[in-house]
């Protein structure tokens, strides 16, 4: 993993920049030779580019229009893209037709990440289906909560009310889901424990609704990654494939995505677990280049909306996860020049694609 200092040097040192450029050219050569990875790339794999456009456009994802994401997917040799709703510039039929042609011409598989409000009423859902179908999309990813459970809710009642609202809403929408050509994957987005999400999906009981299985998110809820995947595998619709690193802090630990193969997740075992249940589930890389996320589980505030585990469960987590902590600083981008941040993002995606192709055989 390139350190912060190395990335800073990348922006100012010609030899280092040349090396990174050569690596990108090597990827491009592999693509021309037809050596694409079977993975798709989530739009969040280019979070640096999205955040750098934040001052111009309201939505961070919209700062990277669909065509730009498709260009990046081709550059890095991906088989497809997980596109965010906000990246679609126009929802009129001619614009959607043109976007569909771009996808077809590039032979990219396409998934769509959709705001949760489109699951709330039949009318909103029908609009989402119209757009998705026009783009040839058959499966979507949804996050019901856009924050983190331990940061969003100030009281236990707030969490209980939010969770009850979604249980009621999704159950009431079952007939709409069942009649749709679209399969919905609800992500474990630092909100639901794996078993809570299983209970929600069981309650809804629609064959058109499952999970977008994120390999690392539930570490922030003190779950073993393999436990999370084993629970959600029977419901997998799509994935956020990633590797993770942790480092203890005074209040808990820092959590970071790192290039595939450089963290502690048992990636081959996770993929095998998913495919044993869902052989056709897509692998979608989410390599977010950013500062570490603080997980302050040693503070009282963290537990406001979360049940405390038994001491033995917590001890097991600390041994299995924090016992694999990094001995050096987690990667960070704050303080780096914009060009160095983009270079870091490219390098992280390039390393991940290379590892997926060579080692995971994706």
Secondary structure, 3 states (H helix, E strand, C coil): CCCHHHHHHHHHCHHHHHHHHHHHHHHHHHHHCCCCCCCEEEHHHHHHHHHHCCCCCCCCHHHCCHHHHHHHHHHCCCCEEEEEHHHCCCCCHHHHHHHHHHHHHHCCEEEEECCHHHHCCHHHHHHHHHHHHHCCCCEEEECCCCCCHHHHCCCHHHHHHHHHHHHHHHHHCHHHHHCCCCEEEEECCCCCCHHHHHHHHHHHCCCCEEEEEECCHHHHHCCCHHHHHHHHHHHEEEEEECEEEEEECCCCEEEEEECCCCCCCCHHHHHHHHHHHCCCCCCEECCCCCCCEEECCCCCHHHCCCCCCCHHHHHHHHHHCHHHCCCCCCCCCCCCCHHHHHHHHHHHHHHHHHHHHHCCCC
